[in-house]
Amino acid sequence: GMCEERIKNLESIGFNWRNNQTWEAMYENLKQYKAEYGDTNVPSRYADNPQLGRWVNNQRTRYKNFTAGKKQYNGMTEDR
């Protein structure tokens, strides 16, 4: 498991617990998709970038939960 010492070690080197870099990278991928296809309707099983398809689907699910008042459970904030 994760002990306090391991947590401190990770934090001492600037470990990012929330992993927003991945969100930012996927957002950039989505912008590229829109530039190419003219929309953000990425198929959930998008062959060229399966991770992007899953990410877009997850964002929609998180937004649905966020607007339904389940803010504490889904990682969605006012900023994203």
PDB file of N, CA, C and O in Angstrom:
ATOM      1  N   GLY A   1       0.805  -1.191   0.000  1.00  0.00           N
ATOM      2  CA  GLY A   1       0.000   0.000   0.000  1.00  0.00           C
ATOM      3  C   GLY A   1       0.845   1.250   0.000  1.00  0.00           C
ATOM      4  O   GLY A   1       2.071   1.193  -0.094  1.00  0.00           O
ATOM      5  N   MET A   2       0.188   2.357   0.104  1.00  0.00           N
ATOM      6  CA  MET A   2       0.871   3.643   0.085  1.00  0.00           C
ATOM      7  C   MET A   2       1.090   4.108   1.516  1.00  0.00           C
ATOM      8  O   MET A   2       0.139   4.457   2.216  1.00  0.00           O
ATOM      9  N   CYS A   3       2.355   4.111   1.951  1.00  0.00           N
ATOM     10  CA  CYS A   3       2.645   4.581   3.299  1.00  0.00           C
ATOM     11  C   CYS A   3       3.019   6.057   3.252  1.00  0.00           C
ATOM     12  O   CYS A   3       3.295   6.604   2.184  1.00  0.00           O
ATOM     13  N   GLU A   4       3.026   6.681   4.394  1.00  0.00           N
ATOM     14  CA  GLU A   4       3.301   8.110   4.481  1.00  0.00           C
ATOM     15  C   GLU A   4       4.664   8.467   3.896  1.00  0.00           C
ATOM     16  O   GLU A   4       4.820   9.509   3.260  1.00  0.00           O
ATOM     17  N   GLU A   5       5.644   7.602   4.115  1.00  0.00           N
ATOM     18  CA  GLU A   5       6.991   7.859   3.589  1.00  0.00           C
ATOM     19  C   GLU A   5       6.988   7.900   2.053  1.00  0.00           C
ATOM     20  O   GLU A   5       7.643   8.753   1.455  1.00  0.00           O
ATOM     21  N   ARG A   6       6.267   6.997   1.432  1.00  0.00           N
ATOM     22  CA  ARG A   6       6.195   6.982  -0.029  1.00  0.00           C
ATOM     23  C   ARG A   6       5.480   8.221  -0.555  1.00  0.00           C
ATOM     24  O   ARG A   6       5.868   8.791  -1.575  1.00  0.00           O
ATOM     25  N   ILE A   7       4.437   8.627   0.150  1.00  0.00           N
ATOM     26  CA  ILE A   7       3.719   9.846  -0.238  1.00  0.00           C
ATOM     27  C   ILE A   7       4.673  11.037  -0.191  1.00  0.00           C
ATOM     28  O   ILE A   7       4.735  11.826  -1.133  1.00  0.00           O
ATOM     29  N   LYS A   8       5.417  11.165   0.911  1.00  0.00           N
ATOM     30  CA  LYS A   8       6.368  12.278   1.062  1.00  0.00           C
ATOM     31  C   LYS A   8       7.446  12.225  -0.022  1.00  0.00           C
ATOM     32  O   LYS A   8       7.827  13.259  -0.572  1.00  0.00           O
ATOM     33  N   ASN A   9       7.935  11.025  -0.326  1.00  0.00           N
ATOM     34  CA  ASN A   9       8.950  10.893  -1.378  1.00  0.00           C
ATOM     35  C   ASN A   9       8.423  11.371  -2.719  1.00  0.00           C
ATOM     36  O   ASN A   9       9.107  12.111  -3.426  1.00  0.00           O
ATOM     37  N   LEU A  10       7.219  10.958  -3.077  1.00  0.00           N
ATOM     38  CA  LEU A  10       6.632  11.383  -4.342  1.00  0.00           C
ATOM     39  C   LEU A  10       6.413  12.892  -4.368  1.00  0.00           C
ATOM     40  O   LEU A  10       6.706  13.550  -5.366  1.00  0.00           O
ATOM     41  N   GLU A  11       5.905  13.428  -3.288  1.00  0.00           N
ATOM     42  CA  GLU A  11       5.657  14.866  -3.226  1.00  0.00           C
ATOM     43  C   GLU A  11       6.958  15.667  -3.266  1.00  0.00           C
ATOM     44  O   GLU A  11       6.981  16.787  -3.778  1.00  0.00           O
ATOM     45  N   SER A  12       8.036  15.102  -2.732  1.00  0.00           N
ATOM     46  CA  SER A  12       9.315  15.815  -2.706  1.00  0.00           C
ATOM     47  C   SER A  12       9.877  16.032  -4.112  1.00  0.00           C
ATOM     48  O   SER A  12      10.696  16.928  -4.317  1.00  0.00           O
ATOM     49  N   ILE A  13       9.449  15.228  -5.073  1.00  0.00           N
ATOM     50  CA  ILE A  13       9.916  15.415  -6.454  1.00  0.00           C
ATOM     51  C   ILE A  13       8.839  16.045  -7.338  1.00  0.00           C
ATOM     52  O   ILE A  13       8.945  16.038  -8.565  1.00  0.00           O
ATOM     53  N   GLY A  14       7.806  16.586  -6.701  1.00  0.00           N
ATOM     54  CA  GLY A  14       6.775  17.312  -7.436  1.00  0.00           C
ATOM     55  C   GLY A  14       5.736  16.423  -8.095  1.00  0.00           C
ATOM     56  O   GLY A  14       5.136  16.815  -9.096  1.00  0.00           O
ATOM     57  N   PHE A  15       5.510  15.225  -7.548  1.00  0.00           N
ATOM     58  CA  PHE A  15       4.508  14.325  -8.112  1.00  0.00           C
ATOM     59  C   PHE A  15       3.149  15.001  -8.118  1.00  0.00           C
ATOM     60  O   PHE A  15       2.739  15.600  -7.124  1.00  0.00           O
ATOM     61  N   ASN A  16       2.449  14.902  -9.249  1.00  0.00           N
ATOM     62  CA  ASN A  16       1.143  15.533  -9.409  1.00  0.00           C
ATOM     63  C   ASN A  16       0.055  14.494  -9.187  1.00  0.00           C
ATOM     64  O   ASN A  16      -0.136  13.613 -10.026  1.00  0.00           O
ATOM     65  N   TRP A  17      -0.651  14.581  -8.084  1.00  0.00           N
ATOM     66  CA  TRP A  17      -1.684  13.604  -7.738  1.00  0.00           C
ATOM     67  C   TRP A  17      -2.886  13.688  -8.657  1.00  0.00           C
ATOM     68  O   TRP A  17      -3.543  12.670  -8.879  1.00  0.00           O
ATOM     69  N   ARG A  18      -3.200  14.834  -9.195  1.00  0.00           N
ATOM     70  CA  ARG A  18      -4.413  15.005  -9.994  1.00  0.00           C
ATOM     71  C   ARG A  18      -4.193  14.712 -11.471  1.00  0.00           C
ATOM     72  O   ARG A  18      -5.162  14.495 -12.199  1.00  0.00           O
ATOM     73  N   ASN A  19      -2.962  14.700 -11.928  1.00  0.00           N
ATOM     74  CA  ASN A  19      -2.630  14.359 -13.311  1.00  0.00           C
ATOM     75  C   ASN A  19      -3.338  15.246 -14.334  1.00  0.00           C
ATOM     76  O   ASN A  19      -3.904  14.747 -15.307  1.00  0.00           O
ATOM     77  N   ASN A  20      -3.306  16.558 -14.113  1.00  0.00           N
ATOM     78  CA  ASN A  20      -3.943  17.490 -15.041  1.00  0.00           C
ATOM     79  C   ASN A  20      -3.216  17.564 -16.383  1.00  0.00           C
ATOM     80  O   ASN A  20      -3.799  17.995 -17.378  1.00  0.00           O
ATOM     81  N   GLN A  21      -1.930  17.143 -16.421  1.00  0.00           N
ATOM     82  CA  GLN A  21      -1.216  17.162 -17.695  1.00  0.00           C
ATOM     83  C   GLN A  21      -1.915  16.257 -18.701  1.00  0.00           C
ATOM     84  O   GLN A  21      -2.018  16.601 -19.879  1.00  0.00           O
ATOM     85  N   THR A  22      -2.391  15.118 -18.252  1.00  0.00           N
ATOM     86  CA  THR A  22      -3.095  14.219 -19.152  1.00  0.00           C
ATOM     87  C   THR A  22      -4.361  14.880 -19.673  1.00  0.00           C
ATOM     88  O   THR A  22      -4.681  14.762 -20.856  1.00  0.00           O
ATOM     89  N   TRP A  23      -5.084  15.575 -18.802  1.00  0.00           N
ATOM     90  CA  TRP A  23      -6.287  16.270 -19.229  1.00  0.00           C
ATOM     91  C   TRP A  23      -5.941  17.309 -20.295  1.00  0.00           C
ATOM     92  O   TRP A  23      -6.608  17.403 -21.325  1.00  0.00           O
ATOM     93  N   GLU A  24      -4.894  18.081 -20.034  1.00  0.00           N
ATOM     94  CA  GLU A  24      -4.480  19.111 -20.987  1.00  0.00           C
ATOM     95  C   GLU A  24      -4.069  18.499 -22.323  1.00  0.00           C
ATOM     96  O   GLU A  24      -4.406  19.036 -23.378  1.00  0.00           O
ATOM     97  N   ALA A  25      -3.346  17.386 -22.288  1.00  0.00           N
ATOM     98  CA  ALA A  25      -2.916  16.720 -23.521  1.00  0.00           C
ATOM     99  C   ALA A  25      -4.124  16.219 -24.308  1.00  0.00           C
ATOM    100  O   ALA A  25      -4.172  16.356 -25.531  1.00  0.00           O
ATOM    101  N   MET A  26      -5.094  15.640 -23.613  1.00  0.00           N
ATOM    102  CA  MET A  26      -6.286  15.139 -24.301  1.00  0.00           C
ATOM    103  C   MET A  26      -7.113  16.293 -24.867  1.00  0.00           C
ATOM    104  O   MET A  26      -7.704  16.173 -25.940  1.00  0.00           O
ATOM    105  N   TYR A  27      -7.150  17.401 -24.146  1.00  0.00           N
ATOM    106  CA  TYR A  27      -7.840  18.593 -24.639  1.00  0.00           C
ATOM    107  C   TYR A  27      -7.200  19.065 -25.947  1.00  0.00           C
ATOM    108  O   TYR A  27      -7.902  19.428 -26.891  1.00  0.00           O
ATOM    109  N   GLU A  28      -5.868  19.056 -25.997  1.00  0.00           N
ATOM    110  CA  GLU A  28      -5.163  19.440 -27.224  1.00  0.00           C
ATOM    111  C   GLU A  28      -5.496  18.471 -28.361  1.00  0.00           C
ATOM    112  O   GLU A  28      -5.697  18.889 -29.501  1.00  0.00           O
ATOM    113  N   ASN A  29      -5.553  17.174 -28.042  1.00  0.00           N
ATOM    114  CA  ASN A  29      -5.943  16.181 -29.050  1.00  0.00           C
ATOM    115  C   ASN A  29      -7.350  16.443 -29.571  1.00  0.00           C
ATOM    116  O   ASN A  29      -7.613  16.303 -30.766  1.00  0.00           O
ATOM    117  N   LEU A  30      -8.250  16.823 -28.675  1.00  0.00           N
ATOM    118  CA  LEU A  30      -9.625  17.123 -29.072  1.00  0.00           C
ATOM    119  C   LEU A  30      -9.670  18.350 -29.984  1.00  0.00           C
ATOM    120  O   LEU A  30     -10.428  18.371 -30.954  1.00  0.00           O
ATOM    121  N   LYS A  31      -8.870  19.361 -29.682  1.00  0.00           N
ATOM    122  CA  LYS A  31      -8.814  20.541 -30.540  1.00  0.00           C
ATOM    123  C   LYS A  31      -8.313  20.173 -31.939  1.00  0.00           C
ATOM    124  O   LYS A  31      -8.802  20.704 -32.936  1.00  0.00           O
ATOM    125  N   GLN A  32      -7.348  19.270 -32.008  1.00  0.00           N
ATOM    126  CA  GLN A  32      -6.839  18.819 -33.307  1.00  0.00           C
ATOM    127  C   GLN A  32      -7.921  18.043 -34.062  1.00  0.00           C
ATOM    128  O   GLN A  32      -8.081  18.201 -35.272  1.00  0.00           O
ATOM    129  N   TYR A  33      -8.651  17.214 -33.341  1.00  0.00           N
ATOM    130  CA  TYR A  33      -9.749  16.456 -33.948  1.00  0.00           C
ATOM    131  C   TYR A  33     -10.769  17.425 -34.552  1.00  0.00           C
ATOM    132  O   TYR A  33     -11.220  17.239 -35.682  1.00  0.00           O
ATOM    133  N   LYS A  34     -11.126  18.454 -33.791  1.00  0.00           N
ATOM    134  CA  LYS A  34     -12.117  19.426 -34.275  1.00  0.00           C
ATOM    135  C   LYS A  34     -11.602  20.168 -35.506  1.00  0.00           C
ATOM    136  O   LYS A  34     -12.356  20.425 -36.445  1.00  0.00           O
ATOM    137  N   ALA A  35     -10.315  20.508 -35.494  1.00  0.00           N
ATOM    138  CA  ALA A  35      -9.744  21.194 -36.659  1.00  0.00           C
ATOM    139  C   ALA A  35      -9.831  20.318 -37.903  1.00  0.00           C
ATOM    140  O   ALA A  35     -10.046  20.821 -39.006  1.00  0.00           O
ATOM    141  N   GLU A  36      -9.666  19.017 -37.729  1.00  0.00           N
ATOM    142  CA  GLU A  36      -9.701  18.099 -38.871  1.00  0.00           C
ATOM    143  C   GLU A  36     -11.117  17.749 -39.313  1.00  0.00           C
ATOM    144  O   GLU A  36     -11.398  17.687 -40.510  1.00  0.00           O
ATOM    145  N   TYR A  37     -12.019  17.516 -38.338  1.00  0.00           N
ATOM    146  CA  TYR A  37     -13.357  17.007 -38.674  1.00  0.00           C
ATOM    147  C   TYR A  37     -14.477  18.034 -38.514  1.00  0.00           C
ATOM    148  O   TYR A  37     -15.597  17.791 -38.966  1.00  0.00           O
ATOM    149  N   GLY A  38     -14.201  19.168 -37.885  1.00  0.00           N
ATOM    150  CA  GLY A  38     -15.193  20.226 -37.762  1.00  0.00           C
ATOM    151  C   GLY A  38     -16.171  20.065 -36.611  1.00  0.00           C
ATOM    152  O   GLY A  38     -17.108  20.853 -36.485  1.00  0.00           O
ATOM    153  N   ASP A  39     -15.970  19.055 -35.766  1.00  0.00           N
ATOM    154  CA  ASP A  39     -16.843  18.869 -34.608  1.00  0.00           C
ATOM    155  C   ASP A  39     -16.045  18.163 -33.502  1.00  0.00           C
ATOM    156  O   ASP A  39     -14.871  17.833 -33.670  1.00  0.00           O
ATOM    157  N   THR A  40     -16.713  17.948 -32.386  1.00  0.00           N
ATOM    158  CA  THR A  40     -16.073  17.242 -31.267  1.00  0.00           C
ATOM    159  C   THR A  40     -16.771  15.925 -30.981  1.00  0.00           C
ATOM    160  O   THR A  40     -16.723  15.421 -29.859  1.00  0.00           O
ATOM    161  N   ASN A  41     -17.411  15.373 -31.984  1.00  0.00           N
ATOM    162  CA  ASN A  41     -18.152  14.121 -31.841  1.00  0.00           C
ATOM    163  C   ASN A  41     -17.237  12.915 -32.071  1.00  0.00           C
ATOM    164  O   ASN A  41     -17.429  12.145 -33.012  1.00  0.00           O
ATOM    165  N   VAL A  42     -16.255  12.771 -31.209  1.00  0.00           N
ATOM    166  CA  VAL A  42     -15.293  11.678 -31.328  1.00  0.00           C
ATOM    167  C   VAL A  42     -16.004  10.369 -30.986  1.00  0.00           C
ATOM    168  O   VAL A  42     -16.613  10.263 -29.921  1.00  0.00           O
ATOM    169  N   PRO A  43     -15.937   9.374 -31.867  1.00  0.00           N
ATOM    170  CA  PRO A  43     -16.550   8.082 -31.539  1.00  0.00           C
ATOM    171  C   PRO A  43     -15.886   7.471 -30.303  1.00  0.00           C
ATOM    172  O   PRO A  43     -14.676   7.603 -30.117  1.00  0.00           O
ATOM    173  N   SER A  44     -16.667   6.814 -29.472  1.00  0.00           N
ATOM    174  CA  SER A  44     -16.089   6.216 -28.266  1.00  0.00           C
ATOM    175  C   SER A  44     -15.070   5.140 -28.603  1.00  0.00           C
ATOM    176  O   SER A  44     -14.197   4.835 -27.790  1.00  0.00           O
ATOM    177  N   ARG A  45     -15.173   4.557 -29.803  1.00  0.00           N
ATOM    178  CA  ARG A  45     -14.188   3.569 -30.267  1.00  0.00           C
ATOM    179  C   ARG A  45     -13.448   4.119 -31.488  1.00  0.00           C
ATOM    180  O   ARG A  45     -13.394   3.487 -32.543  1.00  0.00           O
ATOM    181  N   TYR A  46     -12.892   5.288 -31.316  1.00  0.00           N
ATOM    182  CA  TYR A  46     -12.181   5.979 -32.388  1.00  0.00           C
ATOM    183  C   TYR A  46     -10.867   5.253 -32.687  1.00  0.00           C
ATOM    184  O   TYR A  46      -9.952   5.259 -31.863  1.00  0.00           O
ATOM    185  N   ALA A  47     -10.776   4.638 -33.846  1.00  0.00           N
ATOM    186  CA  ALA A  47      -9.639   3.778 -34.182  1.00  0.00           C
ATOM    187  C   ALA A  47      -8.311   4.534 -34.211  1.00  0.00           C
ATOM    188  O   ALA A  47      -7.287   3.982 -33.810  1.00  0.00           O
ATOM    189  N   ASP A  48      -8.306   5.776 -34.674  1.00  0.00           N
ATOM    190  CA  ASP A  48      -7.060   6.538 -34.776  1.00  0.00           C
ATOM    191  C   ASP A  48      -6.497   6.950 -33.420  1.00  0.00           C
ATOM    192  O   ASP A  48      -5.291   7.159 -33.287  1.00  0.00           O
ATOM    193  N   ASN A  49      -7.365   7.068 -32.413  1.00  0.00           N
ATOM    194  CA  ASN A  49      -6.921   7.468 -31.075  1.00  0.00           C
ATOM    195  C   ASN A  49      -7.954   6.967 -30.061  1.00  0.00           C
ATOM    196  O   ASN A  49      -8.787   7.741 -29.590  1.00  0.00           O
ATOM    197  N   PRO A  50      -7.900   5.677 -29.725  1.00  0.00           N
ATOM    198  CA  PRO A  50      -8.895   5.110 -28.799  1.00  0.00           C
ATOM    199  C   PRO A  50      -8.952   5.829 -27.456  1.00  0.00           C
ATOM    200  O   PRO A  50     -10.022   5.950 -26.859  1.00  0.00           O
ATOM    201  N   GLN A  51      -7.801   6.307 -26.979  1.00  0.00           N
ATOM    202  CA  GLN A  51      -7.773   7.012 -25.697  1.00  0.00           C
ATOM    203  C   GLN A  51      -8.593   8.303 -25.768  1.00  0.00           C
ATOM    204  O   GLN A  51      -9.271   8.656 -24.803  1.00  0.00           O
ATOM    205  N   LEU A  52      -8.537   9.004 -26.893  1.00  0.00           N
ATOM    206  CA  LEU A  52      -9.319  10.236 -27.048  1.00  0.00           C
ATOM    207  C   LEU A  52     -10.814   9.928 -27.017  1.00  0.00           C
ATOM    208  O   LEU A  52     -11.581  10.649 -26.379  1.00  0.00           O
ATOM    209  N   GLY A  53     -11.229   8.873 -27.695  1.00  0.00           N
ATOM    210  CA  GLY A  53     -12.645   8.500 -27.677  1.00  0.00           C
ATOM    211  C   GLY A  53     -13.139   8.214 -26.272  1.00  0.00           C
ATOM    212  O   GLY A  53     -14.225   8.652 -25.892  1.00  0.00           O
ATOM    213  N   ARG A  54     -12.351   7.484 -25.498  1.00  0.00           N
ATOM    214  CA  ARG A  54     -12.724   7.186 -24.103  1.00  0.00           C
ATOM    215  C   ARG A  54     -12.727   8.453 -23.262  1.00  0.00           C
ATOM    216  O   ARG A  54     -13.614   8.643 -22.429  1.00  0.00           O
ATOM    217  N   TRP A  55     -11.739   9.326 -23.473  1.00  0.00           N
ATOM    218  CA  TRP A  55     -11.634  10.558 -22.701  1.00  0.00           C
ATOM    219  C   TRP A  55     -12.847  11.459 -22.937  1.00  0.00           C
ATOM    220  O   TRP A  55     -13.421  11.996 -21.989  1.00  0.00           O
ATOM    221  N   VAL A  56     -13.235  11.623 -24.209  1.00  0.00           N
ATOM    222  CA  VAL A  56     -14.402  12.459 -24.530  1.00  0.00           C
ATOM    223  C   VAL A  56     -15.651  11.881 -23.869  1.00  0.00           C
ATOM    224  O   VAL A  56     -16.449  12.621 -23.295  1.00  0.00           O
ATOM    225  N   ASN A  57     -15.819  10.579 -23.947  1.00  0.00           N
ATOM    226  CA  ASN A  57     -16.963   9.932 -23.313  1.00  0.00           C
ATOM    227  C   ASN A  57     -16.940  10.174 -21.798  1.00  0.00           C
ATOM    228  O   ASN A  57     -17.976  10.466 -21.201  1.00  0.00           O
ATOM    229  N   ASN A  58     -15.774  10.055 -21.187  1.00  0.00           N
ATOM    230  CA  ASN A  58     -15.652  10.304 -19.741  1.00  0.00           C
ATOM    231  C   ASN A  58     -15.978  11.750 -19.396  1.00  0.00           C
ATOM    232  O   ASN A  58     -16.614  12.013 -18.376  1.00  0.00           O
ATOM    233  N   GLN A  59     -15.549  12.694 -20.238  1.00  0.00           N
ATOM    234  CA  GLN A  59     -15.851  14.102 -19.968  1.00  0.00           C
ATOM    235  C   GLN A  59     -17.351  14.341 -19.994  1.00  0.00           C
ATOM    236  O   GLN A  59     -17.884  15.077 -19.164  1.00  0.00           O
ATOM    237  N   ARG A  60     -18.027  13.720 -20.944  1.00  0.00           N
ATOM    238  CA  ARG A  60     -19.488  13.887 -21.024  1.00  0.00           C
ATOM    239  C   ARG A  60     -20.174  13.282 -19.801  1.00  0.00           C
ATOM    240  O   ARG A  60     -21.117  13.862 -19.263  1.00  0.00           O
ATOM    241  N   THR A  61     -19.702  12.122 -19.366  1.00  0.00           N
ATOM    242  CA  THR A  61     -20.271  11.488 -18.172  1.00  0.00           C
ATOM    243  C   THR A  61     -20.031  12.355 -16.946  1.00  0.00           C
ATOM    244  O   THR A  61     -20.933  12.548 -16.132  1.00  0.00           O
ATOM    245  N   ARG A  62     -18.809  12.880 -16.812  1.00  0.00           N
ATOM    246  CA  ARG A  62     -18.496  13.737 -15.665  1.00  0.00           C
ATOM    247  C   ARG A  62     -19.339  15.004 -15.672  1.00  0.00           C
ATOM    248  O   ARG A  62     -19.801  15.457 -14.625  1.00  0.00           O
ATOM    249  N   TYR A  63     -19.538  15.574 -16.863  1.00  0.00           N
ATOM    250  CA  TYR A  63     -20.364  16.775 -16.957  1.00  0.00           C
ATOM    251  C   TYR A  63     -21.801  16.477 -16.551  1.00  0.00           C
ATOM    252  O   TYR A  63     -22.425  17.254 -15.827  1.00  0.00           O
ATOM    253  N   LYS A  64     -22.315  15.358 -17.017  1.00  0.00           N
ATOM    254  CA  LYS A  64     -23.682  14.957 -16.664  1.00  0.00           C
ATOM    255  C   LYS A  64     -23.812  14.814 -15.146  1.00  0.00           C
ATOM    256  O   LYS A  64     -24.776  15.302 -14.556  1.00  0.00           O
ATOM    257  N   ASN A  65     -22.851  14.152 -14.524  1.00  0.00           N
ATOM    258  CA  ASN A  65     -22.874  13.995 -13.067  1.00  0.00           C
ATOM    259  C   ASN A  65     -22.706  15.333 -12.363  1.00  0.00           C
ATOM    260  O   ASN A  65     -23.356  15.591 -11.350  1.00  0.00           O
ATOM    261  N   PHE A  66     -21.835  16.182 -12.895  1.00  0.00           N
ATOM    262  CA  PHE A  66     -21.581  17.495 -12.305  1.00  0.00           C
ATOM    263  C   PHE A  66     -22.855  18.334 -12.303  1.00  0.00           C
ATOM    264  O   PHE A  66     -23.204  18.951 -11.297  1.00  0.00           O
ATOM    265  N   THR A  67     -23.541  18.348 -13.438  1.00  0.00           N
ATOM    266  CA  THR A  67     -24.760  19.159 -13.523  1.00  0.00           C
ATOM    267  C   THR A  67     -25.906  18.544 -12.738  1.00  0.00           C
ATOM    268  O   THR A  67     -26.880  19.227 -12.422  1.00  0.00           O
ATOM    269  N   ALA A  68     -25.798  17.264 -12.422  1.00  0.00           N
ATOM    270  CA  ALA A  68     -26.825  16.605 -11.610  1.00  0.00           C
ATOM    271  C   ALA A  68     -26.546  16.761 -10.120  1.00  0.00           C
ATOM    272  O   ALA A  68     -27.282  16.230  -9.289  1.00  0.00           O
ATOM    273  N   GLY A  69     -25.476  17.494  -9.778  1.00  0.00           N
ATOM    274  CA  GLY A  69     -25.182  17.755  -8.377  1.00  0.00           C
ATOM    275  C   GLY A  69     -24.266  16.750  -7.716  1.00  0.00           C
ATOM    276  O   GLY A  69     -24.155  16.736  -6.490  1.00  0.00           O
ATOM    277  N   LYS A  70     -23.610  15.912  -8.491  1.00  0.00           N
ATOM    278  CA  LYS A  70     -22.710  14.910  -7.923  1.00  0.00           C
ATOM    279  C   LYS A  70     -21.263  15.396  -7.991  1.00  0.00           C
ATOM    280  O   LYS A  70     -20.365  14.629  -8.336  1.00  0.00           O
ATOM    281  N   LYS A  71     -21.042  16.635  -7.671  1.00  0.00           N
ATOM    282  CA  LYS A  71     -19.746  17.291  -7.851  1.00  0.00           C
ATOM    283  C   LYS A  71     -18.602  16.597  -7.110  1.00  0.00           C
ATOM    284  O   LYS A  71     -17.479  16.566  -7.613  1.00  0.00           O
ATOM    285  N   GLN A  72     -18.861  16.051  -5.949  1.00  0.00           N
ATOM    286  CA  GLN A  72     -17.782  15.498  -5.158  1.00  0.00           C
ATOM    287  C   GLN A  72     -17.286  14.157  -5.670  1.00  0.00           C
ATOM    288  O   GLN A  72     -16.263  13.674  -5.185  1.00  0.00           O
ATOM    289  N   TYR A  73     -17.951  13.542  -6.611  1.00  0.00           N
ATOM    290  CA  TYR A  73     -17.605  12.171  -7.021  1.00  0.00           C
ATOM    291  C   TYR A  73     -16.901  12.049  -8.363  1.00  0.00           C
ATOM    292  O   TYR A  73     -16.336  10.995  -8.652  1.00  0.00           O
ATOM    293  N   ASN A  74     -16.913  13.075  -9.184  1.00  0.00           N
ATOM    294  CA  ASN A  74     -16.518  12.821 -10.555  1.00  0.00           C
ATOM    295  C   ASN A  74     -15.293  13.560 -11.058  1.00  0.00           C
ATOM    296  O   ASN A  74     -14.934  13.378 -12.222  1.00  0.00           O
ATOM    297  N   GLY A  75     -14.632  14.375 -10.265  1.00  0.00           N
ATOM    298  CA  GLY A  75     -13.444  15.050 -10.726  1.00  0.00           C
ATOM    299  C   GLY A  75     -13.701  16.274 -11.579  1.00  0.00           C
ATOM    300  O   GLY A  75     -12.748  16.943 -11.978  1.00  0.00           O
ATOM    301  N   MET A  76     -14.944  16.593 -11.872  1.00  0.00           N
ATOM    302  CA  MET A  76     -15.280  17.754 -12.673  1.00  0.00           C
ATOM    303  C   MET A  76     -15.343  18.968 -11.752  1.00  0.00           C
ATOM    304  O   MET A  76     -15.905  18.899 -10.659  1.00  0.00           O
ATOM    305  N   THR A  77     -14.761  20.078 -12.201  1.00  0.00           N
ATOM    306  CA  THR A  77     -14.827  21.318 -11.449  1.00  0.00           C
ATOM    307  C   THR A  77     -15.384  22.401 -12.355  1.00  0.00           C
ATOM    308  O   THR A  77     -15.616  22.164 -13.541  1.00  0.00           O
ATOM    309  N   GLU A  78     -15.599  23.591 -11.802  1.00  0.00           N
ATOM    310  CA  GLU A  78     -16.097  24.699 -12.615  1.00  0.00           C
ATOM    311  C   GLU A  78     -15.124  25.016 -13.755  1.00  0.00           C
ATOM    312  O   GLU A  78     -15.546  25.460 -14.823  1.00  0.00           O
ATOM    313  N   ASP A  79     -13.822  24.789 -13.534  1.00  0.00           N
ATOM    314  CA  ASP A  79     -12.804  25.111 -14.535  1.00  0.00           C
ATOM    315  C   ASP A  79     -12.727  24.114 -15.671  1.00  0.00           C
ATOM    316  O   ASP A  79     -12.265  24.453 -16.760  1.00  0.00           O
ATOM    317  N   ARG A  80     -13.182  22.864 -15.430  1.00  0.00           N
ATOM    318  CA  ARG A  80     -13.062  21.859 -16.483  1.00  0.00           C
ATOM    319  C   ARG A  80     -14.163  20.854 -16.394  1.00  0.00           C
ATOM    320  O   ARG A  80     -14.222  19.930 -17.205  1.00  0.00           O
TER     321      ARG A  80
END
